[in-house]
């Protein structure tokens, strides 16, 4: 991910709507990508991952899309719920021995009741 | 499974004090642990990679004499912030590399330590 700036962009959605959170990464050699959810005062929580040999992966209510051509990653959350309110980070890594993660700048998701 | 515990969760101390933060993998062995720093409304920045039984690898710009890392066992890594000053106030998060079965996550994260230096 690209970690820049001091201001978290915010996405505000109505409860029940779908959410799309976007992320750009800079290392074209990265071959593994993860989305994390972070609630206030807590560590990151794994949501979903995808390897570079795929362009889409689905989980429960979440879908990750990977576009390697433009180095772009997105997270789609279906039927967004109040409990989804948090900061979301993408991270990219190389599947070598370290799996060192590079985190993106994050997006705050606010769900309106 | 694959739980990472961090202690303390919150610490306030005077400027000049050294503070030790522990990161434990409770139900698995972790040959590699990672230490991150997070300022308010910012992302996680990797500080160092800690390997059991060897010296930590620090990221560029991170002072190794300021942030001492020890990984003496497969379940414990410690980060000591030496002679802490107000600018060291931050949220410190550790993670542990998990290579066993039952998890598709490369790193499991602790819940962080909020460090406030007065």
Contacts between the chains, C-beta under 8 A, distances in Angstrom:
chain1	res1	chain2	res2	distance
A	1	B	43	7.2
A	3	B	42	7.3
A	3	B	43	4.1
A	3	B	44	8.0
A	3	B	45	6.7
A	6	B	41	6.5
A	6	B	42	6.5
A	7	B	41	6.6
A	8	B	41	5.0
A	8	B	42	7.8
A	32	B	106	7.4
A	34	B	105	7.7
A	34	B	106	7.7
A	41	B	111	7.7
A	41	B	112	7.1
A	41	B	114	7.2
A	42	B	111	5.1
A	42	B	112	6.7
A	43	B	4	7.8
A	43	B	6	7.6
A	43	B	93	5.1
A	43	B	95	7.7
A	43	B	109	3.7
A	43	B	110	5.3
A	43	B	111	4.7
A	43	B	112	5.1
A	44	B	44	7.0
A	44	B	93	7.5
A	44	B	109	5.0
A	45	B	109	7.6
A	46	B	105	4.8
A	49	B	104	6.7
A	49	B	105	7.5
A	89	B	43	6.2
A	89	B	44	7.0
A	93	B	106	6.9
A	98	B	32	6.8
A	98	B	49	6.4
A	98	B	97	7.8
A	99	B	97	6.5
A	99	B	106	3.9
A	99	B	107	6.6
A	100	B	34	7.5
A	100	B	46	6.7
A	100	B	49	6.6
A	101	B	34	7.6
A	101	B	46	7.1
A	101	B	106	7.5
A	101	B	107	6.4
A	102	B	46	7.4
A	103	B	43	4.6
A	103	B	44	4.6
A	103	B	45	7.6
A	103	B	46	7.9
A	104	B	43	6.4
A	105	B	42	7.6
A	105	B	43	5.1
A	106	B	42	7.7
A	106	B	43	5.3
